[in-house]
Amino acid sequence: MFRFSLFSLSFIGMNLLFPDSGHADVPLALPTAIERVLSQNPALQASAQQVEAALGRQTQAAVFPNPTLSVALEDLGGQSGSSPSRASTIINFSQSVELGRKRDYRTAIATVNTREAEQALLLRRLDMVRDTRLAFVEVQAAAARLRLAQEAQALALDFKSIVQTRVTAGKVSPIEASRALVAFKVAEQRTVRAERALAQARYQLAALWGGQPAVTEISVPLELPVVEESLTVDPLVAHPTIKQMTLAVQRQQVAVRASDAQRIPDVTVSAGVKREAVTQENSLQVGISVPLPFFDRRQGERHAARAELGVAEAELESARLRLESDIARERQRLTATRAEVMNLRENVLSLAEQTFSLSQEGYRAGKFSLLDVLDTEQALLEVRNTYLETLVGYHHSAIALDRLLGREPISAEITP
C-alpha cells in the first residue's frame, strides 16, 4: 500500500541515519574528526615546525658574537732567518662589541617573530577546524540527500504498482504505466548519483587527516545548530588575525629603533702578545678599530623601516575594518537563513505534504490524473531538497561566522 509516512520530516531529525555502506564500523563524531585532523594534518604539522624554527632563531638572536683568535709570524726573511721557528710570533684575541643595543633589538624582533609564528599556527588550526566542520556537514548533507533519493525511489516504485493495478483494472490508459515507469527510473538514477556523492564526501573528509573513507560513517543527523551570539565589547582585540597583525606592527616598531641603532658603528677591541725572535722578549699589544660612518649611515634602511611600519599599521586597520564588515554581513546572512529554514520547516513543508497526500488519495478515487500526482510529488521533493540545501547553507554560514570570530567551538546539536 502507498504510505505517506515515507515522507515524514523525520529524515531531517533525529531519525536521519546514514545508509549502511558495508564498510564503516564505528560512527564518527565531529570532535573525533577534528582531533584526528589537528593531530595528523601535514599542513598543521608544518606550521608547528615553523614555530620551532622561530624559537631557534630567537635563541640565536640573543647569542653574543664569537671572539677571534689570530696567530701571525713576523720577520720570516729578516735577521732571525727564514725559519718559522725563529720568526717573531704574534698571538692576538679580538672581540666585536655591539653598541646601540643592537643585540637587544635583534632579540626583541626574533621574539616577536616567534609570537607571530604561534599566531600563524593558531590561524592554521582555525582553518583546519573550519575545513573539518565543513567537510563533516557535507557528509551529513550527502547522507540526507541519499535518504531523500531512496525514499523518492521507494515512492516511485509503490506508485508504479498502484498505476499498474489501475491499468490492469481498465480504469486508466496503459500510457500512465509507462509514465510511472519513467518516473521510477529517474528516481533510481538519482539514488545512484546520491550514493556516489556520499562516497566522495566521505573521501574529502578523510583526506583532511590522511585516513580512509571507510571509517567516516557519521551517526549524527544534520540539524539546526546553536550559534553563540554573545560577544565581548570588542571581540577583535583578541582575534588571532588582529593579534598577528598587531605583532607585525610591534615588530616593525622595534625594526625602526634597530635601524636607528645601526648608525652607531660597532667597535672591535683586541689584545695580544708579541714575542720577538731575536731578543726573545714579550710585549703586550692592545688595539681598537672603529668604522667611520662617512658614507653609509644606514639612511636607506632607516627610511625603509619607517615605511614598512606605515604599511603594517595600515594593514592592521584595514584588517580590522574588513573583519568588522565580514562579521556583520555573516551575522545578517545567518539570521536570514535561519528564518528561511524555520519557515520552510513549519509552513512550506507541511503544506506540500498535505497537498501530496490529498492528490494521492484523489488519484485512488479517480478524481485526479497521474500528472496531478506527479506534479505534487515533484513539488514535495523540491521543497524537501530546498529545505535541506537551506539547512546546509545555515551550517556553512555558522561555521564561517565562527572562523571570522576566531572561534573553534564544537556546537551542541539540538532540534529546536
C-alpha positions in Angstrom: 0.0 0.0 0.0 1.2 3.5 -0.8 2.2 5.2 2.5 2.7 8.9 3.0 4.7 8.2 6.2 7.7 7.6 3.9 7.9 11.4 3.5 7.7 12.4 7.1 10.0 15.2 8.3 11.9 12.7 10.4 14.5 12.3 7.6 16.0 15.6 8.8 15.5 15.0 12.5 16.9 12.5 15.0 15.9 9.5 12.9 18.1 10.6 10.0 20.9 8.0 10.0 23.4 7.2 7.3 22.6 4.3 5.0 24.6 1.2 5.5 27.8 1.3 3.5 29.1 -2.1 4.3 32.5 -0.5 5.2 32.1 1.8 8.2 32.2 0.1 11.5 32.5 2.9 14.1 30.4 6.1 13.7 32.5 9.2 13.6 31.7 12.2 15.8 32.7 15.7 15.0 35.1 16.2 18.0 36.8 12.9 16.9 37.2 14.1 13.3 38.6 17.4 14.5 41.1 15.7 16.8 42.3 13.5 14.0 42.8 16.4 11.7 44.6 18.5 14.4 47.0 15.7 15.2 47.6 14.3 11.7 47.2 17.0 9.1 50.6 17.7 7.5 49.9 21.4 6.9 49.3 21.9 10.6 52.4 19.9 11.5 54.4 22.2 9.1 53.1 25.3 10.9 54.2 23.7 14.2 57.7 23.2 12.9 57.7 26.9 11.8 57.2 27.8 15.5 60.1 25.6 16.4 62.2 27.2 13.7 61.3 30.7 15.1 62.2 29.6 18.6 65.6 28.5 17.3 66.2 31.9 15.6 65.1 33.6 18.8 67.7 31.7 20.7 70.4 32.5 18.1 69.5 36.2 18.1 70.5 36.5 21.8 73.9 35.0 21.3 77.0 37.2 21.6 79.4 37.3 18.6 82.4 34.9 18.9 85.8 36.3 19.7 88.6 35.9 17.1 92.0 34.3 17.6 94.7 35.2 15.2 98.3 34.0 15.1 100.9 35.7 12.9 104.6 35.1 12.2 106.7 38.2 11.6 110.2 38.8 10.1 110.4 35.5 8.3 113.1 36.8 6.0 114.8 39.2 8.4 117.6 38.9 11.0 116.1 35.8 12.5 116.4 33.9 9.3 113.8 32.3 7.2 112.9 29.5 9.6 109.4 29.9 11.1 110.7 28.6 14.4 112.9 31.7 14.6 110.3 34.3 13.4 108.6 36.8 15.7 105.2 35.4 16.9 102.1 37.5 17.5 99.1 36.0 19.2 96.0 38.2 19.2 92.4 38.0 20.5 89.8 40.3 19.2 86.1 40.8 20.2 83.4 42.7 18.3 81.3 44.9 20.7 77.8 45.8 19.5 76.8 49.3 20.6 73.4 51.0 20.5 71.5 48.0 22.0 71.7 46.2 18.7 71.6 42.8 20.3 68.5 43.8 22.4 66.6 44.9 19.3 67.6 41.8 17.4 66.4 39.6 20.2 63.2 41.6 20.5 62.5 41.2 16.8 63.1 37.4 17.0 60.8 37.2 20.0 58.0 38.9 18.1 58.6 36.7 15.1 58.1 33.6 17.4 54.9 35.0 18.6 53.8 35.7 15.0 54.6 32.1 14.2 52.5 30.9 17.1 49.6 33.1 15.9 50.0 31.7 12.4 49.8 28.2 13.9 46.6 29.2 15.7 45.1 30.6 12.4 46.1 27.4 10.6 44.4 25.4 13.4 41.3 27.5 13.0 41.3 26.9 9.2 41.6 23.2 9.8 38.7 23.2 12.3 36.6 25.1 9.8 37.5 22.8 6.9 36.8 19.7 9.1 33.4 21.1 10.1 32.5 22.0 6.5 33.5 18.5 5.3 31.6 16.9 8.2 28.5 18.9 7.2 28.9 17.8 3.6 29.0 14.1 4.6 25.8 14.7 6.7 24.2 16.5 3.8 25.2 13.8 1.3 23.7 11.2 3.6 20.5 13.2 3.9 20.3 13.6 0.1 20.8 9.8 -0.3 18.0 9.2 2.1 15.8 11.6 0.2 16.6 9.8 -3.1 16.0 6.4 -1.6 12.6 7.5 -0.2 11.7 9.1 -3.6 12.7 5.8 -5.3 10.5 3.8 -2.9 7.7 6.2 -3.5 8.1 5.9 -7.3 8.1 2.1 -7.0 4.9 2.0 -4.9 3.2 4.4 -7.2 4.2 2.4 -10.2 2.5 -0.6 -8.7 -0.7 1.4 -8.0 -0.8 2.7 -11.6 -0.2 -0.8 -12.9 -3.1 -2.0 -10.8 -5.4 0.6 -12.2 -4.3 -0.1 -15.8 -5.0 -3.8 -15.3 -8.4 -2.9 -14.0 -9.0 -0.9 -17.1 -9.5 2.4 -15.1 -6.7 4.3 -16.8 -4.8 4.2 -20.0 -1.7 2.0 -20.3 0.3 5.1 -21.2 0.2 6.0 -17.5 2.1 2.8 -16.6 4.8 3.9 -19.0 4.9 7.4 -17.3 5.1 5.8 -13.9 8.0 3.5 -15.0 9.9 6.5 -16.4 9.4 8.3 -13.0 10.8 5.3 -11.2 13.8 5.0 -13.5 14.6 8.7 -12.9 14.3 8.2 -9.1 16.6 5.2 -9.4 19.2 7.1 -11.2 19.1 9.9 -8.6 19.8 7.3 -5.9 22.9 6.1 -7.8 24.2 9.7 -8.1 23.5 10.3 -4.4 25.5 7.2 -3.4 28.5 8.5 -5.5 28.2 11.9 -3.9 28.2 10.4 -0.4 31.3 8.4 -1.2 33.0 11.5 -2.5 32.1 13.5 0.6 33.5 10.8 2.9 36.7 10.8 0.9 37.0 14.5 1.2 36.6 14.4 5.0 39.0 11.5 5.5 41.6 13.2 3.2 42.0 16.0 5.8 43.8 13.6 8.2 45.0 11.2 5.6 42.7 8.5 6.6 40.4 6.1 4.7 36.8 7.0 3.7 35.6 3.6 5.1 35.8 5.0 8.6 33.8 8.1 8.0 30.2 7.0 8.7 28.5 9.5 10.9 25.7 8.8 13.3 24.8 12.4 14.0 22.0 13.9 11.8 22.1 17.2 10.1 20.2 19.6 12.4 19.8 23.2 13.2 22.9 24.1 15.4 23.1 26.5 18.3 25.2 29.6 17.4 26.6 31.6 20.3 25.7 35.3 19.8 27.1 36.9 22.9 30.4 38.7 22.3 32.7 40.9 24.3 32.6 44.6 23.8 35.5 44.5 21.3 35.9 40.9 20.2 38.5 41.8 17.6 41.1 42.7 20.2 41.6 39.0 20.9 41.1 37.9 17.3 44.1 35.8 16.1 44.4 37.7 12.9 44.3 41.0 14.7 46.8 39.7 17.2 49.1 38.6 14.4 49.0 41.9 12.6 49.4 43.8 15.8 52.6 41.8 16.4 53.7 42.8 12.9 53.3 46.4 13.9 55.3 45.8 17.1 58.0 44.1 15.1 58.3 47.0 12.7 58.4 49.4 15.6 61.4 47.6 17.0 62.8 47.4 13.5 62.7 51.2 13.3 64.6 51.5 16.5 67.0 48.8 15.4 67.7 50.7 12.1 68.4 53.8 14.0 70.8 51.9 16.2 72.7 50.9 13.0 74.0 54.5 12.8 76.2 53.7 15.8 79.2 51.7 14.5 80.3 48.6 16.3 83.9 48.6 17.7 86.3 45.8 17.8 88.8 45.6 20.7 91.8 43.4 20.6 94.6 42.3 22.9 97.6 40.1 22.3 101.2 39.2 22.9 104.2 39.6 20.6 107.4 37.5 21.2 110.5 38.9 19.5 112.5 36.3 17.6 115.9 37.9 18.3 115.6 39.2 21.8 113.1 36.7 23.0 111.2 39.5 24.7 107.4 39.5 25.1 105.3 42.6 24.6 101.7 43.3 25.2 99.6 44.6 22.3 96.1 46.2 22.6 94.0 47.9 19.9 90.6 49.1 18.9 89.0 49.5 15.5 86.0 51.6 14.7 84.3 52.0 11.3 84.0 55.6 10.2 80.4 56.3 9.0 81.3 58.8 6.4 79.1 57.4 3.6 77.0 54.6 4.9 74.8 55.8 7.8 72.1 53.3 7.1 69.9 56.1 5.8 68.1 53.9 3.2 67.5 51.2 5.7 66.0 53.6 8.2 63.7 55.1 5.6 62.6 51.6 4.6 61.9 50.6 8.2 59.6 53.6 8.7 57.8 53.0 5.5 57.3 49.3 6.4 55.9 50.4 9.8 53.4 52.5 8.0 52.4 49.5 5.8 51.9 47.3 8.9 49.8 49.9 10.6 47.6 50.5 7.6 47.2 46.7 7.0 46.2 46.3 10.7 43.5 48.9 10.4 42.3 47.5 7.0 42.1 44.0 8.5 40.1 45.3 11.5 37.6 47.1 9.2 37.3 44.1 6.9 36.7 41.8 9.8 34.0 44.0 11.2 32.3 44.2 7.9 32.5 40.5 7.2 31.2 39.6 10.7 28.2 42.0 10.3 27.5 40.5 6.8 27.7 36.9 8.0 25.5 37.6 11.0 22.8 39.0 8.8 23.1 36.0 6.5 22.9 33.7 9.4 19.8 35.3 10.8 18.1 35.4 7.4 19.0 31.8 6.6 17.7 30.6 10.0 14.4 32.4 9.4 14.2 30.7 6.0 14.9 27.3 7.5 12.2 27.7 10.1 9.7 29.0 7.6 10.3 26.1 5.3 10.0 23.5 8.0 7.0 24.9 9.8 5.0 26.2 6.9 6.0 25.2 3.4 6.9 21.6 4.1 3.6 20.8 5.9 1.6 22.4 3.0 3.5 20.4 0.4 2.9 17.2 2.4 -0.8 17.9 2.7 -1.1 18.7 -1.0 0.6 15.5 -2.0 -1.5 13.4 0.5 -4.7 14.8 -1.0 -3.5 14.2 -4.6 -2.7 10.6 -4.0 -6.0 9.9 -2.3 -7.8 11.7 -5.1 -5.9 9.6 -7.6 -7.1 6.4 -6.0 -10.7 7.7 -6.1 -10.3 8.7 -9.8 -10.6 12.5 -9.1 -7.1 13.4 -10.1 -4.9 12.4 -13.0 -1.5 10.8 -12.9 0.1 14.2 -13.9 -1.5 15.9 -11.0 0.0 13.3 -8.6 3.4 13.5 -10.3 3.3 17.3 -10.1 2.5 17.4 -6.4 5.2 14.7 -5.8 7.8 16.7 -7.7 6.8 19.8 -5.7 7.2 18.0 -2.4 10.6 16.7 -3.4 11.7 20.1 -4.5 10.6 21.6 -1.2 12.4 18.9 0.8 15.6 19.5 -1.2 15.3 23.2 -0.8 14.9 22.8 2.9 18.0 20.5 3.0 20.1 22.9 1.0 19.0 25.9 3.1 19.9 24.0 6.2 23.3 23.2 4.8 23.7 26.9 3.9 22.9 27.7 7.5 25.6 25.4 8.8 28.1 26.9 6.3 27.2 30.4 7.5 27.5 29.4 11.2 30.9 27.9 10.5 32.1 30.9 8.5 31.0 33.2 11.4 32.9 31.1 13.9 36.0 31.4 11.7 35.6 35.2 11.3 35.3 35.5 15.1 38.4 33.3 15.6 36.5 30.6 17.5 36.6 26.9 17.1 33.5 25.7 19.0 32.1 22.2 18.8 28.5 23.4 18.6 25.9 21.4 20.6 23.5 19.6 18.3 19.8 20.3 19.2 16.5 20.2 17.5 14.6 23.5 18.1 
